Amino acid sequence: MNEQPVAVALTGASGIAYGIRLVECLLQAGREVQLLYSRAAQVVAAMELDLQLPAAAEQAQSQLTERFHAAPGQLQVFGRQQWTAPVASGSNPPQALVVCPCTMGTLASIAHGISEDLIDRVADVMLKERRQLILVVRETPFSAIHLQNMLTVTQAGAVVMPANPGFYHKPASVDDLVDFMVARVLDHLQVSHELLPRWGAERG
């Protein structure tokens, strides 16, 4: 684990499976992960995955380390108001932050530099330090305000990656659809994976 850690933030949009699977794949690839999640993400995780994310960061870290069979210290979980966390400062930023899934509210906060919690602050750090920021937004339809905010963060250096899975790989399950999006995120992070075949590879 010589690379800098990758931060993953879970917010309250539908599609929490994308973020959980991303964390799993990063850990399996041997990467160090710094995890943050909102209160709304806790609600959505319970609704969509029957996954109870504890409010206490220490408890969540222990629970998820066991769930993903992570190495000691490979997964760190930070609280929403844990302003002393290393990710809160440009002097110790992660390699990247992936907000997955990303609500329109979180998008708006990032677009306008409003840092009311640690997720917003880390995103602000990524932009000001010219680090990688990937926002896996999930909403439909998009309003003009949503689209303007996506343009704003893109112009500031972020990558907006809507949770729009493809179908050319002939998915047979919801897990296949989830893996499609996670694979695209991993590609942007330059993390090796075998979640799905490369376009054209099977054609020689």
VENMO-V868924 format. One record per residue. N is the residue number from 1. RES is the residue in one letter. SS is DSSP state (H for helix, E for strand, C for the rest). PHI is phi in whole degrees, -180 to 180 (NA if undefined). OMEGA is omega as a letter, one per 30 degrees, with the letter a starting at -180 (NA if undefined). Layout:
N,RES,SS,PHI,OMEGA
N,RES,SS,PHI,OMEGA
This chain:
1,M,C,NA,a
2,N,C,-86,a
3,E,C,-72,l
4,Q,C,-66,a
5,P,C,-68,l
6,V,E,-107,l
7,A,E,-92,l
8,V,E,-126,l
9,A,E,-118,l
10,L,E,-104,l
11,T,C,-118,a
12,G,C,-87,l
13,A,C,-73,l
14,S,C,-64,a
15,G,C,107,a
16,I,H,-62,l
17,A,H,-61,l
18,Y,H,-59,a
19,G,H,-68,a
20,I,H,-64,l
21,R,H,-66,l
22,L,H,-62,l
23,V,H,-59,a
24,E,H,-59,a
25,C,H,-67,l
26,L,H,-62,l
27,L,H,-65,l
28,Q,H,-63,l
29,A,C,-81,l
30,G,C,85,a
31,R,C,-87,l
32,E,C,-82,a
33,V,E,-122,l
34,Q,E,-111,a
35,L,E,-109,l
36,L,E,-133,l
37,Y,E,-154,a
38,S,C,-89,l
39,R,H,-62,l
40,A,H,-63,l
41,A,H,-63,l
42,Q,H,-62,l
43,V,H,-65,a
44,V,H,-66,l
45,A,H,-60,l
46,A,H,-68,a
47,M,H,-70,a
48,E,H,-92,a
49,L,H,-124,a
50,D,C,55,a
51,L,C,-105,l
52,Q,C,-94,l
53,L,C,-92,a
54,P,C,-63,l
55,A,C,-72,a
56,A,C,-80,a
57,A,H,-60,a
58,E,H,-63,l
59,Q,H,-67,l
60,A,H,-63,a
61,Q,H,-62,l
62,S,H,-65,a
63,Q,H,-64,a
64,L,H,-76,l
65,T,H,-60,l
66,E,H,-69,a
67,R,H,-60,a
68,F,C,-97,a
69,H,C,54,a
70,A,C,-76,l
71,A,C,-70,l
72,P,C,-56,l
73,G,C,82,a
74,Q,C,-74,a
75,L,E,-117,l
76,Q,E,-118,l
77,V,E,-117,a
78,F,C,-118,l
79,G,C,-75,a
80,R,C,-62,a
81,Q,C,-114,a
82,Q,C,-85,a
83,W,C,-70,l
84,T,C,-88,l
85,A,C,-63,a
86,P,H,-57,a
87,V,H,-68,a
88,A,H,-82,a
89,S,C,-126,l
90,G,H,-68,l
91,S,H,-81,a
92,N,H,-148,a
93,P,C,-79,l
94,P,C,-73,l
95,Q,C,-62,a
96,A,E,-156,l
97,L,E,-125,l
98,V,E,-115,l
99,V,E,-94,a
100,C,E,-148,f
101,P,E,-81,a
102,C,E,-115,l
103,T,C,-73,l
104,M,H,-67,l
105,G,H,-67,l
106,T,H,-66,l
107,L,H,-55,a
108,A,H,-63,l
109,S,H,-61,l
110,I,H,-65,a
111,A,H,-62,a
112,H,C,-111,l
113,G,C,66,a
114,I,C,-96,a
115,S,C,-110,a
116,E,C,-90,l
117,D,C,-142,a
118,L,H,-69,l
119,I,H,-62,l
120,D,H,-60,a
121,R,H,-65,l
122,V,H,-64,l
123,A,H,-61,l
124,D,H,-63,l
125,V,H,-62,a
126,M,H,-58,a
127,L,H,-69,a
128,K,H,-72,l
129,E,C,-94,l
130,R,C,59,l
131,R,C,-98,a
132,Q,E,-77,l
133,L,E,-128,a
134,I,E,-117,a
135,L,E,-115,l
136,V,E,-91,a
137,V,E,-77,l
138,R,C,-145,l
139,E,C,-166,l
140,T,C,-159,f
141,P,C,-76,l
142,F,C,-87,l
143,S,C,-83,l
144,A,H,-61,l
145,I,H,-66,l
146,H,H,-58,a
147,L,H,-65,l
148,Q,H,-65,l
149,N,H,-66,l
150,M,H,-64,l
151,L,H,-63,a
152,T,H,-61,a
153,V,H,-70,l
154,T,H,-65,l
155,Q,H,-66,l
156,A,C,-83,l
157,G,C,119,l
158,A,C,-80,l
159,V,E,-108,l
160,V,E,-97,a
161,M,C,-126,a
162,P,C,-57,a
163,A,C,-76,a
164,N,C,-118,a
165,P,C,-67,l
166,G,C,-89,a
167,F,C,-127,a
168,Y,C,-68,l
169,H,C,-88,l
170,K,C,55,a
171,P,C,-62,a
172,A,C,-108,a
173,S,C,-155,l
174,V,H,-62,l
175,D,H,-59,l
176,D,H,-64,l
177,L,H,-67,l
178,V,H,-62,a
179,D,H,-64,l
180,F,H,-59,a
181,M,H,-69,l
182,V,H,-62,l
183,A,H,-61,l
184,R,H,-66,l
185,V,H,-66,l
186,L,H,-61,l
187,D,H,-60,l
188,H,H,-67,l
189,L,H,-84,a
190,Q,C,58,l
191,V,C,-108,a
192,S,C,-65,l
193,H,C,-159,l
194,E,C,-132,a
195,L,C,-73,l
196,L,C,-159,a
197,P,C,-68,l
198,R,C,-74,l
199,W,C,-58,l
200,G,C,85,a
201,A,H,-64,a
202,E,H,-72,l
203,R,H,-94,l
204,G,C,75,NA
